[in-house]
Amino acid sequence: MPELRKDPVIGRWVIIAVERSRRPKGFKAPSHKDTEEDCPFCEGKEDQTPHEIFAIRKEGSTPDKPGWDTRVVPSKRPFLRVEGSINRHGRGLYDVMSGIGAHEVIIETPKHIGNIADLEETQIAKTVTCWIDRFVDLGRDERFKYVLVFKNYGVAAGAGHVKHSRSQLIATPVTPKRVKEELIGSKKYYEYHERCVFCDLVHQEIESKDRIVLDFDGFIAVTAFASRFPFEVWILPKEHNCDFSSMGVEKRLYLGKVLKKVLTKLKVALDDPAYNIVLHTAPFRRKKAKTGYWTTIEDDYHWHIEIIPRLGSTAGFEWGTGFYICPITPEDAAQYLREVEE
């Protein structure tokens, strides 16, 4: 019988439709075509991107020239632009503001490698360092309230046809609705229980072990209890922390190891599927902010990474109701991933 499950953070319901369940091999996605000759992200083609904002480089190398390990550049087709003021105003009953923000591309390797799972752990840690540097720098701009890091891999996930490992970062003048739902849910849970909901989630998952994919060096990877999508995996630090950008150098390497292990398992299990990665962390909090919710965010919120393989499509029922239908139990998905040899 199908089962409805409620997400403990934001209260969203999903349907685990076990009658529609497929074997893990039934989720494997078609392969992607590559166009290496047209790739603007490879080392030696720095003149094909905008000027770099930040890079981890070999000693003695020059900006916008070869010699880099990871490199951050503005998007050529930004969703939001840095220049200008917010100019928030009303247009009748509608709220409007200028499209102010930042849109950057993090090029994760100088080599033409498509999947971050195929990079060395130390190289993934350098990508994490780039994310953190950009969080800190963009946080100095008081126009911005939030920074979202995300990654699209594969055409089905919106990555386009150039298969070079990269992630993106967008700074926004408002807190995104999806993040705000998590913030509100976390606050309500904390007000009632005086504990972080994500910390309780971590403790329960470690105790039950049913959905654990990996427990390694201060991080756990779990299939979400109320999974929206098949093989949806969350990575959380076991130690409470609301700010991703406060992570120390050693933990960045540990996170690089965990990301590589989880993404390699997904690659092997599902035959290199398309996927999205999103990083949810606390919004910027500044001294002049009003008292209220922000006084508890350090205690009630917990940063985490969500990995979503793109193995199906969202149809009318999902759009019309807000429900998601997942055709495999998170417990079965976790067991399958645990058994995968990396």
C-alpha positions in Angstrom: 0.0 0.0 0.0 1.3 3.5 -0.7 2.4 5.5 2.3 2.3 9.2 3.0 5.3 10.7 4.8 5.7 14.1 6.3 8.9 16.1 6.1 9.8 17.0 9.7 11.3 20.4 8.9 8.8 22.1 6.6 5.7 19.8 6.9 5.6 18.9 3.2 3.9 15.5 2.4 5.2 13.0 -0.1 3.7 9.7 -1.4 5.9 6.6 -1.3 4.2 4.6 -4.0 5.6 1.2 -3.4 3.3 -0.5 -6.0 5.1 1.6 -8.6 8.5 0.6 -7.3 11.2 -0.4 -9.7 14.4 -2.2 -9.2 17.4 0.2 -8.9 18.6 -0.6 -12.4 15.2 0.5 -13.7 16.1 4.1 -12.7 19.3 4.3 -14.8 19.3 7.3 -17.1 20.5 7.5 -20.7 24.1 8.6 -21.3 25.0 12.2 -22.1 26.8 13.5 -25.2 29.9 15.6 -24.8 31.3 18.5 -26.8 34.9 18.8 -25.5 36.1 20.7 -28.5 33.7 23.6 -27.6 34.3 23.6 -23.9 35.2 27.1 -22.7 36.1 25.9 -19.1 39.2 23.9 -19.8 42.7 25.3 -18.9 44.1 27.3 -21.7 40.8 28.8 -22.7 40.6 31.5 -20.0 40.0 34.1 -22.7 36.6 32.5 -23.4 35.2 33.3 -20.0 34.7 36.6 -18.2 37.6 37.8 -15.9 38.0 35.6 -12.9 36.7 36.8 -9.5 38.6 34.3 -7.4 40.9 31.3 -8.1 43.1 28.8 -6.3 46.3 28.9 -8.3 49.7 27.5 -8.5 52.4 29.8 -7.1 53.5 32.3 -9.7 50.6 31.9 -12.0 48.7 34.9 -13.4 44.9 35.7 -13.2 43.0 34.7 -16.4 45.9 32.5 -17.5 46.7 28.8 -17.1 48.0 27.5 -13.7 44.8 27.3 -11.7 43.2 24.5 -9.8 39.7 26.0 -9.4 38.4 29.2 -10.8 35.4 31.5 -10.2 34.0 33.7 -13.0 30.8 35.7 -13.5 28.1 34.0 -15.5 27.9 35.1 -19.1 24.1 34.9 -18.9 23.4 36.0 -15.3 19.9 35.6 -13.8 20.7 38.6 -11.6 23.2 41.5 -12.0 25.5 43.1 -9.4 25.1 46.7 -10.8 22.4 49.0 -9.4 20.1 49.4 -6.4 17.3 47.2 -5.2 14.6 49.8 -5.7 11.7 47.9 -4.1 8.3 49.3 -4.9 4.7 48.5 -5.4 2.9 48.2 -8.7 -0.7 48.2 -7.6 -1.0 45.1 -5.5 2.2 43.6 -6.9 5.7 43.9 -5.3 8.5 44.7 -7.6 12.3 45.2 -7.2 15.3 45.5 -9.5 17.0 42.2 -10.6 20.0 42.8 -8.3 22.2 40.0 -7.2 25.3 38.0 -8.3 25.5 35.0 -10.5 28.9 33.2 -10.6 30.3 29.9 -12.1 32.7 27.8 -10.1 34.9 25.8 -12.5 35.9 22.8 -10.4 38.8 21.5 -12.4 41.2 22.7 -15.2 40.8 19.2 -16.8 37.8 18.2 -19.1 36.1 16.0 -16.5 32.3 16.1 -16.4 31.3 14.5 -13.0 32.7 15.9 -9.8 32.6 12.3 -8.6 35.6 11.7 -10.8 37.8 14.4 -9.2 40.2 13.8 -6.4 39.0 14.4 -2.8 41.5 17.3 -2.4 40.2 18.9 -5.6 36.6 18.7 -4.4 37.8 20.3 -1.1 39.2 23.2 -3.2 35.8 23.6 -4.7 34.3 23.8 -1.2 36.9 26.5 -0.4 35.8 28.5 -3.4 32.2 28.3 -2.2 33.2 29.5 1.2 35.3 32.4 -0.1 32.4 33.6 -2.2 29.9 33.4 0.7 32.2 35.5 2.8 32.9 38.1 0.1 29.3 38.5 -1.0 28.1 38.7 2.6 29.9 42.1 2.8 27.3 43.5 0.3 24.3 44.5 2.4 22.0 44.4 -0.6 22.2 40.6 -0.5 20.3 38.4 2.0 21.1 35.0 0.7 23.6 32.9 -1.3 22.6 29.6 -2.9 25.2 27.2 -4.3 23.8 24.7 -6.7 25.1 22.2 -9.3 23.5 20.9 -12.4 25.0 17.7 -13.9 23.7 16.3 -17.1 21.3 17.6 -19.7 18.2 16.4 -17.8 19.3 18.5 -14.8 19.8 21.7 -16.8 23.6 21.5 -17.3 23.6 22.0 -21.1 25.8 19.9 -23.4 29.3 21.0 -22.2 30.4 18.3 -19.8 32.9 20.1 -17.6 32.5 19.9 -13.8 31.2 23.2 -12.5 28.8 24.6 -10.0 27.0 27.9 -9.7 26.3 30.5 -7.1 23.6 33.1 -7.0 23.2 35.9 -4.4 19.7 37.2 -4.0 18.2 40.3 -2.3 15.5 38.2 -0.7 15.5 34.8 1.1 14.2 32.2 -1.3 10.8 30.6 -0.4 12.2 27.1 -0.2 14.8 28.2 2.4 12.4 30.3 4.3 10.1 27.3 4.7 13.0 25.5 6.3 13.8 28.4 8.5 10.3 28.7 9.7 9.9 25.0 10.3 13.2 24.8 12.2 12.2 27.7 14.4 8.8 26.2 15.3 10.4 22.9 16.1 13.0 24.7 18.3 10.4 26.7 20.1 8.5 23.5 21.1 11.4 21.1 21.7 14.3 23.5 22.5 16.4 21.4 20.1 17.5 21.7 16.5 15.3 19.5 14.2 18.2 18.6 12.0 20.3 17.5 15.0 17.4 15.3 16.1 17.2 14.0 12.5 21.0 13.2 12.6 20.7 11.4 15.9 17.7 9.3 14.9 19.1 8.3 11.6 22.4 7.2 13.2 20.4 5.2 15.8 18.0 3.5 13.3 20.6 3.1 10.5 17.7 2.4 8.0 18.5 5.3 5.7 22.2 5.8 6.4 24.3 5.7 3.2 27.5 6.9 4.8 28.7 7.9 8.3 32.2 9.4 7.9 34.5 12.0 9.4 31.8 14.1 11.1 29.2 13.9 8.3 26.3 11.6 7.5 24.7 11.0 4.2 21.1 9.7 4.4 18.2 9.1 2.0 15.6 11.6 3.1 12.8 10.0 5.2 10.2 11.9 3.1 12.1 11.6 -0.2 10.6 13.6 -3.0 12.7 11.8 -5.6 14.2 8.3 -6.0 17.6 8.1 -4.3 17.4 11.6 -2.9 20.4 12.0 -0.5 21.1 14.6 2.1 24.5 15.3 3.6 24.6 16.9 7.1 27.4 17.7 9.5 26.9 15.7 12.7 28.0 18.8 14.8 25.5 21.5 14.9 26.3 24.5 12.7 24.0 26.9 10.8 26.6 28.6 8.7 28.3 26.6 6.0 30.9 29.4 5.5 32.3 28.9 9.0 33.7 25.4 8.2 37.4 25.0 8.9 40.0 23.8 6.4 40.2 20.2 7.8 36.4 19.7 7.6 36.4 20.9 4.0 38.6 17.9 3.1 36.3 15.6 5.0 33.3 17.0 3.1 35.2 16.5 -0.1 35.7 12.9 0.8 32.0 12.4 1.6 30.8 14.1 -1.6 33.1 11.9 -3.7 31.9 8.7 -2.0 28.2 9.5 -2.2 28.4 10.8 -5.8 30.5 7.8 -6.9 27.9 5.4 -5.3 25.1 7.2 -7.3 27.2 7.1 -10.5 27.8 3.3 -10.2 24.4 2.4 -8.9 22.4 4.4 -11.5 24.8 4.4 -14.5 26.0 8.1 -14.2 22.6 9.8 -13.8 21.9 13.5 -14.2 21.5 15.2 -10.8 21.2 18.5 -9.0 23.0 19.5 -5.8 21.7 22.4 -3.6 23.4 23.8 -0.5 21.1 25.3 2.1 22.7 27.4 4.8 21.5 30.3 7.0 20.9 33.7 5.5 23.2 36.6 6.2 22.6 38.1 9.6 23.8 41.6 10.3 24.0 43.7 13.4 21.5 46.2 12.4 18.8 43.5 11.8 15.8 43.7 14.0 15.5 41.4 17.0 13.2 38.4 16.8 13.7 35.3 14.7 17.4 36.0 14.0 18.3 35.8 17.6 17.8 32.0 17.6 19.0 31.0 14.1 22.4 29.9 15.4 20.6 27.3 17.6 17.6 26.2 15.5 19.0 25.9 11.9 21.6 23.5 10.4 23.2 23.7 7.0 23.0 20.7 4.7 23.4 19.6 1.1 20.6 17.9 -0.9 21.5 15.7 -3.9 18.7 14.9 -6.3 19.2 12.4 -9.1 17.0 13.3 -12.1 15.4 9.9 -12.7 11.8 10.9 -13.5 9.6 13.9 -14.2 7.2 16.1 -12.2 3.6 15.9 -13.6 0.2 17.4 -13.1 -0.6 15.8 -9.8 2.6 17.0 -8.2 2.1 20.6 -9.6 -1.5 20.7 -8.6 -1.2 19.4 -5.1 2.4 20.0 -3.9 2.7 16.3 -3.2 5.7 14.4 -4.6 5.4 10.7 -5.6 8.6 8.6 -5.0 8.5 5.1 -6.5 11.1 3.5 -4.2 11.3 3.6 -0.4 14.2 5.6 1.0 15.1 2.5 3.0 15.6 0.3 -0.1 17.5 3.1 -1.8 19.9 3.5 1.1 20.5 -0.2 1.4 21.3 -0.4 -2.3 23.7 2.5 -2.1 25.4 1.1 1.0 26.1 -2.1 -0.9 27.6 -0.3 -3.9 31.4 -0.7 -4.2 33.0 2.7 -4.9 
